Amino acid sequence: MSLGTINTILNTAPIVIQGATRLIKLIRDQGSENKPEEEIPETIEGIKEEVARLHQRLDTNDESNVEQIKLIEELARQNESLATQLKSTITHLNRITILAIIAILISIICLAVIIN
């Protein structure tokens, strides 16, 4: 692994961890909001209050969903960046391996010439 790849991983790791932590917290918070349903309201005002409460919960869920989507998109961008950097590192490693093999072959040929 090249120094650039290691730096990229070390620099983005805290951001990935923060994003994952926030996503887990949002999911847990969303799960804790699911309280047992109250009894069916008996009056029209009670029904209106219940409908208003349900609208508020839906709005909160929508906001939570949007936040989760943003976090997932950010994590996907970071993963893409890491994958690109890893691909570059593998390419460099393959080039170095080829050069090492060529150097070994040249050294074996030189030894063969010296010995003969």
N, C-alpha and C positions, 0 to 999 in steps of 0.2 A: 504494500500500500504506500502510495506517495504521501509526502508531507501535506500536500494540498488536500488530499482526500481525508486524511486524519483531522486536519483543521476544520474542514467542512462538517464532518461528522460531529466533532466536539462542539462546534459553534451552533449547530442546529439541534443537537440532542436536547438541551434544556427547553427549547421552543416546542419540540415534539412532545416532551413530557408535560409541559404546561398545557398544551392543547388537549392531550389525552386526559389529563386530570380535570380540566374544565368540562370536557364532554362527559366524563363519568359523573361529575358533580351535577351537571344538568339532568342527566338521566335519573340519578338518585332523587334529586329534588322533584322531578316530575312524578316519580313513583310515590313520594311521600305526600303529594297533594291529593292522591286518590283516597280520600277519607270515606268512611261509610256514608251512604246516601241518607239524607234526612227523610223524615216521613213526608208523604204527599201533602202539600199545603191544602188547607180547607177553604181558604177565601181567594178571591180574585187578586187581592193585593199580595197574598202569599205566593200565588202562581207568578205574578209579575216579578216579585223579588227573586223567585227561583229562576225564572227565565233570565233576568239580569245577571244573576250569579253564574249561570251556565254560559252566558255570552262572555263574561269576564274570564271564566276558565278557558273557553275556546281561544280568546285573544291571547291569554298567557301561554297556552299550548302552541299557538301559531308563532309567537315570539321565540319560544323555546326551540321550536323546530327550525326556524330561520337561523338561530344562533348555532345549533348543532350542524346544520348544513354548512355554515361558514367555517366552522372548526374542521369539519371533514374535508372541505375544499383546501384549506390551508395545509392540513396534514398530507393531502394528496400532492400538493405542489412541492412540499418538502421532500416527500418520498421520490418524486420525479427528479428533483435536483440531486438527491443522493444516488439514485440509479444512474443518472448521467455521469456523475463523478466516478462512480464505481466502474462504469463501462470504459471511461477514459483511463482509469488505473489499470484495468485488465489489458487494454491495448498497449500501454507502456510496458507492462510486465511481459507481454508476449514479445515485444520488440527486444527487450533486454535478454530474454531467454534465447531468442534467435542469435543475437550477438554473442552470447556466452557459448552457444553451440559452435558457432563459426570460429570463435577464439580457441576452443578446445580442439576442433579439427585442425586448425592451423598449427597449434602446438604439437599435436600428434604427428603431423606431416614433418615439421621441423625436427622433432626427435628422431623420426625414421630416417631422415636425410643425414643427420649427425651420426647416428649409429652405423649406417652403411658407409 
